[in-house]
Amino acid sequence: GGLNSYHPRSWVIEGSNDNGHWEILDTQNDCNFLNGSYKSFIFSIKNENSKEFKYIRMRLTGLNWANFNYLALASFEIYGTLI
């Protein structure tokens, strides 16, 4: 816990329909909102074309706040319309 813990720092959220070709939906770089104990934050993802996706993933694009390649999350929730 605390500042500079294992929480994500830079990442992309991607969507796919075939689990092979991925489309970037959101990018965060050096995002300070999750740096600390018991942090949570709601990020808006713009899907301007209302494109449907079967798969969603979060992929680190840099070191976490502790300067390691670990992804530490307590939860990951997506809100939207189920089609």
Secondary structure, DSSP 4 states (H G I P E B T S, - for coil): --TT-SS--SEEEEEESSSSS-EEEEEESS-GGG-STT---------TT----SEEEEEE-S--TTSSS----S-----S---
